[in-house]
């Protein structure tokens, strides 16, 4: 009898305990205390477990936990917080900014705090942690191309300027990665045009025969008093997803030993799964991997066989050296075997760029890609990881492969690239797009293109159809900013020189009487053509007050000003963090995914890092 009674009591207690600790889905939003700005990238863990997630661009999160467990919330530069779950299935929280904690993470340790791992977590551990679980600056072998900033040019002596457009966005997410780790980005990481073009400016759609429209705006420079700022905005035609041509894709995945970190191969798998979910029955996917050698792990498969494709991705594991050149050749071969005429034929490379076996130099890899692009197969590049990241190689491959380049620092960035910008990422509507501007010396004394240093062209290359340039995908926007010295104004940026004695020319009738400030010329090719088309737009001297400009103009100016600060540019003038924040907050406009709000948070983070005491900085560099 006692035994039965004991069993009944034990069973009742067990049932009660189970009822008290049932599994639930917890959702919520994490905001910055005071400003109520959503915080993206906040690490949320079930306490004393490896289960966790990160907030998206809107500060939202969702994860599975039990009612008797607790959640911890942590983010670089903010005080950590803890909440019991209990009966709550929705937990909203505000984190308080803490400059002291940020400086402790950066200055004392010389690296990010333990709770600042740059990883995207699932409800299962993604992979072994990074060595020591931390980013260590002393182990940093990352490589970036050196950038020499564009200077001011005399509009009388050099009235023409020519460059290739750039839709890459890698620099912005890479800078974000460094700031979230508590590290101030090095100068050459900061490619200002990529930071500006990370954001969508939603210019009006093309209405005429061309797949690209030009939009312009002129106002005052907010950081250089007396100078002007000109915005050149390009909008590519948006093709509805249902009307997009069929895709023939080859996922080229680096599975070398250097990819065995949580923010590398595991994140690659999850990113590609997001893309797989967007595919249709008439699309096709193959998977090629490379380490010491290259091989096919999934033959070309219809896009609606998602379970088969995802299963192949799940089985990938990392190990060995990196023979990137061989992988690229095999991927192009498979793409060629399944080539879809009139379709989107593309290799998508996912790697940290640390090629070290066989064809591995930047020049050799460039030659392979330049040869292969003649076949009509494009190459897009996705960068992952840190410490050994080779941005220089990744950027070159994308530029020469008629593709685009993104850096994936978390799953939310993968969602941006493969879900929100699906058409622009994969479907080209205009290739080899070049811009050439001619300035009217009547109104312009000097000019400078902000950014695009890696995309400058010789003026004669504007007419050369053999010269490679950038591609625009469905719905893509491209924004370029020029800073102008008005005629009659004096500026230290344009040193005075004597007038030429033998090269004097009379102003043309157009130059002397026209009210045109400049003319924008654009060349592009249809995706299946090798002959370019030309059209142009004249911009009149109709400057408006800065506060009357569009939200897009003011926000692009804020991003550019921030880039000047991060680079410590000689042209930054009176630029300042507070002004950047003010401009951006006044130009958030429609921000459905929270990208612009996240920008404000990153500016504040950079401002905090820039205020480290001198003695603390020296300790960091020891």
Secondary structure, DSSP 8 states (H G I E B T S, - for coil): -HHHHHHHHHHHHHHHHHHHT-EEEEEEEEEETTT--B-SS-EEEETTSS-EEE--TTSEEEEEEETT-EEEEE-TTB--EEEE-TT-SB--EEE-B-HHHHHIIIIITSB--GGG------SS--S---GGGS-BGGG---B---------EETTT--EEEEE-----HHHHHHHHHHHTT----GGG--HHHHHTTS--------SSSSEEEEEEEEE-SSSTTEEEEEEEEEE----GGGS--EEEEEEEE-SGGG-STTTHHHHHHHHHHHHTT--TT-EEEEEEESSSEEEEEEEEETT-HHHHHHHHHT----S---HHHHHHHHHHHHHHT--TTSEEEEEEEE-----SSS-SHHHHHHHHHHHGGGT-EEEEEE--SSS-BHHHHHHHHHHTT--EEE--SHHHHHIIIIITHHHHH-EEEEEEEEEEEE-TTTEEEEEE-S-GGGB--GGGGS-TTS--EEEETT-EEEEEEEEEETT---TTS------SS------HHHHH--EEEEEEEEEE-TT-SSEEEEEEEEES----GGGS-HHHHHHHHHHHHHHHHTT-TT-TT--HHHHHHHHHTT--S-TT-HHHHHHHHHHHHHHHTT--HHHHHHHT-
